[in-house]
């Protein structure tokens, strides 16, 4: 144990103690805590909306749909299915091991660490916790320091509503995170960028702690000619400019068949005006950039590019207008790094096949989108493109279905959650075989014989 980790050690030990005493294991405790978490969110909806406006300029509607409402619906779904998820799952037993009963018994892992990111600061801290809690774990939550109002609100509300022997919020930056990472958690669930993901995985290796890494990357969006361009544009605008583009599954760039590039950029322009007006920097429905460093990074992306719409910036308010750029050089930073902001490159390609080739030659994205009315094109895309999630003819909507797991593949992350998948992430499926004494086949015992060998060969 290092000196650094001593500061957070008492909290960790308190939670460990509750876990060892079995406090978090019963259905009744988990259900009561889920109820309390739901109450915490609904009774403080306004406070959360204000915190999210302070941190990211989110509108009340956006705060509700993408954070508070999302979490409440996640909790409801979890409560509805929890008894079923907690049940042992029977499996068959081969003849050689008969008579016996075999089953998988889900069990909680212990005390887990959840490190959240700033872009959906409440959702990305509490949705993994819903899963960890449902699975019967104790947890330390470390919200992102880049969304300080939301972080402080969670730190003040969690102890008021939830069992302090089983959950704690520890606020802080990377210093705090690295202190926490030195402790022997049973699981670490990290959401954020790839560079820190590697640090988390390295720290976890010291204790052989398994990790879930919810990372990001460049999520592509392919548009085939002859699709319904108006609806395509509307859905791209929603997916890209919700939270001012600071969404891990936002379409990072568009690859459009040459024949409809003009129609698409015109439709995007119209749709942006319809959704955010002629002065998007003043729209109350349009969020801001998290800080000046990120704003500076985003402004550099559009320097010297062909801007179709947008480009205006309000430095004081940390706002950058929804910006569409056309055919940037693939070697420029905007096409080399994850954009994670309100800039959308539109790149012309000769065919969907060329677009797919482009995607396949790059790291596997967290999400991939295709707009096409051709069944064959849709099937080929789903078959050949590897991504955490794929959505055909829309953006981000798979998040609304708790039956679909959420997580990356390759460089976009490892592990998954949402609904039952989150419960499974925070559970160990213990294999159990129960035998009895009333019948004991002797062929496995010494002394060996040719007859026993013959029978064993038949039975195995
Ligand atoms: P961030 O700066 O909020 O960092 C994430 C967390 O890591 C924070 O809690 C922070 O304190 C912690 N951290 C930072 N440095 C650390 C260190 N050296 N050691 C340990 N912990 C450290 O968020 P970010 O990294 O800017 O997030 C943006 C990235 O996250 C993007 O790539 C985005 O795509 C990705 N993301 C992914 C998801 C997802 O669900 N897959 C969701 C949101 C964001």
Boltz pocket constraint, residues with backbone or C-beta under 6 A from the ligand:
constraints:
  - pocket:
      binder: B
      contacts: [[A, 115], [A, 116], [A, 117], [A, 118], [A, 119], [A, 120], [A, 124], [A, 142], [A, 143], [A, 144], [A, 145], [A, 146], [A, 172], [A, 173], [A, 174], [A, 177], [A, 178], [A, 181], [A, 191], [A, 192], [A, 193], [A, 194], [A, 196], [A, 199], [A, 200], [A, 213], [A, 214], [A, 215], [A, 216], [A, 217], [A, 247], [A, 248], [A, 249], [A, 338], [A, 340], [A, 366], [A, 408], [A, 412], [A, 413]]
      max_distance: 6.0
